[in-house]
Amino acid sequence: MKIDEIDSKTDSELAYDLGQMRKELFDLRFSAVAGSSSNTAQIKVIRRSIARVHTVLHERRSGIHGKAPKQ
């Protein structure tokens, strides 16, 4: 997920997406350990997307960035 996509979403949409990404990360980790995963690089992509969402949510709460979600 790109930062432009994240900036355009509301906090509730980001919370929903965060839950979905966490579930996907869990599934990817589980399949990597089981040896059935063919795309282990996706774990890195999902982890970074989760970090981006956390960063934007923190910026909004603390007023650092100053960008409100586009509506």
C-alpha positions as CSV (number, residue, x, y, z in Angstrom):
1,M,0.0,0.0,0.0
2,K,1.4,3.3,-1.1
3,I,1.5,6.4,1.2
4,D,-0.9,8.3,-1.1
5,E,-3.5,5.5,-0.6
6,I,-3.0,5.6,3.1
7,D,-3.3,9.4,3.3
8,S,-6.6,9.3,1.4
9,K,-8.3,6.9,3.9
10,T,-10.1,7.7,7.1
11,D,-8.9,6.3,10.5
12,S,-11.6,3.7,10.5
13,E,-10.7,2.5,7.0
14,L,-7.0,2.3,8.1
15,A,-7.9,0.3,11.2
16,Y,-9.8,-2.2,9.0
17,D,-7.0,-2.4,6.6
18,L,-4.5,-2.9,9.4
19,G,-6.5,-5.8,10.7
20,Q,-6.6,-7.4,7.2
21,M,-2.8,-6.9,6.8
22,R,-2.0,-8.4,10.2
23,K,-4.1,-11.5,9.3
24,E,-2.3,-11.7,5.9
25,L,1.1,-11.4,7.6
26,F,0.1,-14.2,10.1
27,D,-0.9,-16.4,7.2
28,L,2.2,-15.7,5.2
29,R,4.4,-16.4,8.3
30,F,2.6,-19.6,9.0
31,S,2.9,-20.9,5.4
32,A,6.6,-19.9,5.3
33,V,7.3,-22.0,8.4
34,A,5.3,-24.9,7.0
35,G,7.3,-24.7,3.8
36,S,4.4,-24.2,1.4
37,S,5.0,-20.5,0.7
38,S,6.4,-19.6,-2.6
39,N,6.5,-15.8,-2.1
40,T,8.4,-15.0,1.1
41,A,9.3,-11.5,-0.1
42,Q,5.6,-10.6,0.4
43,I,6.2,-10.8,4.2
44,K,8.6,-7.8,3.9
45,V,6.1,-5.8,1.8
46,I,3.2,-6.4,4.3
47,R,5.4,-5.5,7.3
48,R,6.3,-2.2,5.7
49,S,2.7,-1.4,4.8
50,I,1.7,-2.1,8.4
51,A,4.5,0.3,9.6
52,R,3.3,3.0,7.2
53,V,-0.3,2.7,8.5
54,H,0.9,2.9,12.1
55,T,3.0,6.0,11.2
56,V,0.2,7.9,9.6
57,L,-2.2,7.1,12.4
58,H,0.3,8.3,14.9
59,E,0.9,11.5,12.9
60,R,-2.8,12.2,12.8
61,R,-3.3,11.6,16.5
62,S,-0.4,13.8,17.6
63,G,-0.9,16.5,14.9
64,I,2.6,16.2,13.5
65,H,1.9,15.9,9.9
66,G,-1.2,18.0,9.8
67,K,-2.9,16.2,6.9
68,A,-6.5,15.2,7.3
69,P,-7.9,12.4,5.3
70,K,-9.1,13.4,1.9
71,Q,-12.9,13.0,1.5
